[in-house]
Amino acid sequence: MFVALEPRRLYRQVAEQIRALIEAGELKPGTRLPPERELAERFAVSRPTVREALIVLEVEGHIQIRMGSGVYISQKSQGSGELRQLEDTEGPLEILQARCLIESAIAEEAARRVTRAGLQRIDATLERMARSLDDPEVALGCDRDFHTAIADMIGNSALKHFTGLIYDSRMSPYFTKLASYFEGPHTWKLALEEHHIIRDALATGDPAAAREAMRSHLTLAQKRFSESFGEEQPREK
């Protein structure tokens, strides 16, 4: 029923196989998909890859993800023609991985060039974020301002622009849908605490500590978006 895949945008290939089975009628409306763990084994991919594929299919209207219950084939798939135009969009976890690699190096260099004005800007952003943990739109804006402020310390406008550009990739329908399941006041509070660790490393002018703090923050962010959907069913003996 499912075929193991070669490494090429694996989450897209997983989505294509499941979509084809739905459109062919082999997966009926109301049917519950196997648990994420089992799908990962059948496709011979990681669980985060399966998770990204499921997000694509939900945005397209083919499935419904019910937290604590499972993933079900929709009763009526919505048209996905416009969304198919986004097929070259990077997956949410791809974006976070790229940010981890790039922004860790940015934080390292920023620690060598830290200024009082730069720290004051970061402090103001963190104070604003602390007051906005229950307001996702404001918290998201503060998060973006924090990361671009660090890049701005280096004094390279292209680098600052690039940091903002890769951050804004999370505004895609797929990333937004994934965030709707796992983002909230609790996760923003964790992010704020991690931001303070980065800020303190920058303030001491310690490039290695700043790099590690940023790497840890974005790794933990990726982990927060890698929680399992639905209820895992026990294996049959």
Secondary structure as a PSIPRED ss2 file (coil, helix, strand):
# PSIPRED VFORMAT (PSIPRED V4.0)

   1 M C   1.000  0.000  0.000
   2 F C   1.000  0.000  0.000
   3 V C   1.000  0.000  0.000
   4 A C   1.000  0.000  0.000
   5 L C   1.000  0.000  0.000
   6 E C   1.000  0.000  0.000
   7 P C   1.000  0.000  0.000
   8 R C   1.000  0.000  0.000
   9 R C   1.000  0.000  0.000
  10 L H   0.000  1.000  0.000
  11 Y H   0.000  1.000  0.000
  12 R H   0.000  1.000  0.000
  13 Q H   0.000  1.000  0.000
  14 V H   0.000  1.000  0.000
  15 A H   0.000  1.000  0.000
  16 E H   0.000  1.000  0.000
  17 Q H   0.000  1.000  0.000
  18 I H   0.000  1.000  0.000
  19 R H   0.000  1.000  0.000
  20 A H   0.000  1.000  0.000
  21 L H   0.000  1.000  0.000
  22 I H   0.000  1.000  0.000
  23 E H   0.000  1.000  0.000
  24 A C   1.000  0.000  0.000
  25 G C   1.000  0.000  0.000
  26 E C   1.000  0.000  0.000
  27 L C   1.000  0.000  0.000
  28 K C   1.000  0.000  0.000
  29 P C   1.000  0.000  0.000
  30 G C   1.000  0.000  0.000
  31 T C   1.000  0.000  0.000
  32 R E   0.000  0.000  1.000
  33 L C   1.000  0.000  0.000
  34 P C   1.000  0.000  0.000
  35 P C   1.000  0.000  0.000
  36 E H   0.000  1.000  0.000
  37 R H   0.000  1.000  0.000
  38 E H   0.000  1.000  0.000
  39 L H   0.000  1.000  0.000
  40 A H   0.000  1.000  0.000
  41 E H   0.000  1.000  0.000
  42 R H   0.000  1.000  0.000
  43 F H   0.000  1.000  0.000
  44 A C   1.000  0.000  0.000
  45 V C   1.000  0.000  0.000
  46 S C   1.000  0.000  0.000
  47 R H   0.000  1.000  0.000
  48 P H   0.000  1.000  0.000
  49 T H   0.000  1.000  0.000
  50 V H   0.000  1.000  0.000
  51 R H   0.000  1.000  0.000
  52 E H   0.000  1.000  0.000
  53 A H   0.000  1.000  0.000
  54 L H   0.000  1.000  0.000
  55 I H   0.000  1.000  0.000
  56 V H   0.000  1.000  0.000
  57 L H   0.000  1.000  0.000
  58 E H   0.000  1.000  0.000
  59 V H   0.000  1.000  0.000
  60 E H   0.000  1.000  0.000
  61 G C   1.000  0.000  0.000
  62 H C   1.000  0.000  0.000
  63 I E   0.000  0.000  1.000
  64 Q E   0.000  0.000  1.000
  65 I E   0.000  0.000  1.000
  66 R E   0.000  0.000  1.000
  67 M C   1.000  0.000  0.000
  68 G C   1.000  0.000  0.000
  69 S C   1.000  0.000  0.000
  70 G E   0.000  0.000  1.000
  71 V E   0.000  0.000  1.000
  72 Y E   0.000  0.000  1.000
  73 I E   0.000  0.000  1.000
  74 S C   1.000  0.000  0.000
  75 Q C   1.000  0.000  0.000
  76 K C   1.000  0.000  0.000
  77 S C   1.000  0.000  0.000
  78 Q C   1.000  0.000  0.000
  79 G C   1.000  0.000  0.000
  80 S C   1.000  0.000  0.000
  81 G H   0.000  1.000  0.000
  82 E H   0.000  1.000  0.000
  83 L H   0.000  1.000  0.000
  84 R H   0.000  1.000  0.000
  85 Q C   1.000  0.000  0.000
  86 L C   1.000  0.000  0.000
  87 E C   1.000  0.000  0.000
  88 D C   1.000  0.000  0.000
  89 T C   1.000  0.000  0.000
  90 E C   1.000  0.000  0.000
  91 G C   1.000  0.000  0.000
  92 P H   0.000  1.000  0.000
  93 L H   0.000  1.000  0.000
  94 E H   0.000  1.000  0.000
  95 I H   0.000  1.000  0.000
  96 L H   0.000  1.000  0.000
  97 Q H   0.000  1.000  0.000
  98 A H   0.000  1.000  0.000
  99 R H   0.000  1.000  0.000
 100 C H   0.000  1.000  0.000
 101 L H   0.000  1.000  0.000
 102 I H   0.000  1.000  0.000
 103 E H   0.000  1.000  0.000
 104 S H   0.000  1.000  0.000
 105 A H   0.000  1.000  0.000
 106 I H   0.000  1.000  0.000
 107 A H   0.000  1.000  0.000
 108 E H   0.000  1.000  0.000
 109 E H   0.000  1.000  0.000
 110 A H   0.000  1.000  0.000
 111 A H   0.000  1.000  0.000
 112 R H   0.000  1.000  0.000
 113 R C   1.000  0.000  0.000
 114 V C   1.000  0.000  0.000
 115 T C   1.000  0.000  0.000
 116 R H   0.000  1.000  0.000
 117 A H   0.000  1.000  0.000
 118 G H   0.000  1.000  0.000
 119 L H   0.000  1.000  0.000
 120 Q H   0.000  1.000  0.000
 121 R H   0.000  1.000  0.000
 122 I H   0.000  1.000  0.000
 123 D H   0.000  1.000  0.000
 124 A H   0.000  1.000  0.000
 125 T H   0.000  1.000  0.000
 126 L H   0.000  1.000  0.000
 127 E H   0.000  1.000  0.000
 128 R H   0.000  1.000  0.000
 129 M H   0.000  1.000  0.000
 130 A H   0.000  1.000  0.000
 131 R C   1.000  0.000  0.000
 132 S C   1.000  0.000  0.000
 133 L C   1.000  0.000  0.000
 134 D C   1.000  0.000  0.000
 135 D C   1.000  0.000  0.000
 136 P H   0.000  1.000  0.000
 137 E H   0.000  1.000  0.000
 138 V H   0.000  1.000  0.000
 139 A H   0.000  1.000  0.000
 140 L H   0.000  1.000  0.000
 141 G H   0.000  1.000  0.000
 142 C H   0.000  1.000  0.000
 143 D H   0.000  1.000  0.000
 144 R H   0.000  1.000  0.000
 145 D H   0.000  1.000  0.000
 146 F H   0.000  1.000  0.000
 147 H H   0.000  1.000  0.000
 148 T H   0.000  1.000  0.000
 149 A H   0.000  1.000  0.000
 150 I H   0.000  1.000  0.000
 151 A H   0.000  1.000  0.000
 152 D H   0.000  1.000  0.000
 153 M C   1.000  0.000  0.000
 154 I C   1.000  0.000  0.000
 155 G C   1.000  0.000  0.000
 156 N C   1.000  0.000  0.000
 157 S H   0.000  1.000  0.000
 158 A H   0.000  1.000  0.000
 159 L H   0.000  1.000  0.000
 160 K H   0.000  1.000  0.000
 161 H H   0.000  1.000  0.000
 162 F H   0.000  1.000  0.000
 163 T H   0.000  1.000  0.000
 164 G H   0.000  1.000  0.000
 165 L H   0.000  1.000  0.000
 166 I H   0.000  1.000  0.000
 167 Y H   0.000  1.000  0.000
 168 D H   0.000  1.000  0.000
 169 S H   0.000  1.000  0.000
 170 R H   0.000  1.000  0.000
 171 M H   0.000  1.000  0.000
 172 S C   1.000  0.000  0.000
 173 P H   0.000  1.000  0.000
 174 Y H   0.000  1.000  0.000
 175 F H   0.000  1.000  0.000
 176 T H   0.000  1.000  0.000
 177 K H   0.000  1.000  0.000
 178 L H   0.000  1.000  0.000
 179 A H   0.000  1.000  0.000
 180 S H   0.000  1.000  0.000
 181 Y H   0.000  1.000  0.000
 182 F H   0.000  1.000  0.000
 183 E C   1.000  0.000  0.000
 184 G C   1.000  0.000  0.000
 185 P H   0.000  1.000  0.000
 186 H H   0.000  1.000  0.000
 187 T H   0.000  1.000  0.000
 188 W H   0.000  1.000  0.000
 189 K H   0.000  1.000  0.000
 190 L H   0.000  1.000  0.000
 191 A H   0.000  1.000  0.000
 192 L H   0.000  1.000  0.000
 193 E H   0.000  1.000  0.000
 194 E H   0.000  1.000  0.000
 195 H H   0.000  1.000  0.000
 196 H H   0.000  1.000  0.000
 197 I H   0.000  1.000  0.000
 198 I H   0.000  1.000  0.000
 199 R H   0.000  1.000  0.000
 200 D H   0.000  1.000  0.000
 201 A H   0.000  1.000  0.000
 202 L H   0.000  1.000  0.000
 203 A H   0.000  1.000  0.000
 204 T C   1.000  0.000  0.000
 205 G C   1.000  0.000  0.000
 206 D C   1.000  0.000  0.000
 207 P H   0.000  1.000  0.000
 208 A H   0.000  1.000  0.000
 209 A H   0.000  1.000  0.000
 210 A H   0.000  1.000  0.000
 211 R H   0.000  1.000  0.000
 212 E H   0.000  1.000  0.000
 213 A H   0.000  1.000  0.000
 214 M H   0.000  1.000  0.000
 215 R H   0.000  1.000  0.000
 216 S H   0.000  1.000  0.000
 217 H H   0.000  1.000  0.000
 218 L H   0.000  1.000  0.000
 219 T H   0.000  1.000  0.000
 220 L H   0.000  1.000  0.000
 221 A H   0.000  1.000  0.000
 222 Q H   0.000  1.000  0.000
 223 K H   0.000  1.000  0.000
 224 R H   0.000  1.000  0.000
 225 F C   1.000  0.000  0.000
 226 S C   1.000  0.000  0.000
 227 E C   1.000  0.000  0.000
 228 S C   1.000  0.000  0.000
 229 F C   1.000  0.000  0.000
 230 G C   1.000  0.000  0.000
 231 E C   1.000  0.000  0.000
 232 E C   1.000  0.000  0.000
 233 Q C   1.000  0.000  0.000
 234 P C   1.000  0.000  0.000
 235 R C   1.000  0.000  0.000
 236 E C   1.000  0.000  0.000
 237 K C   1.000  0.000  0.000
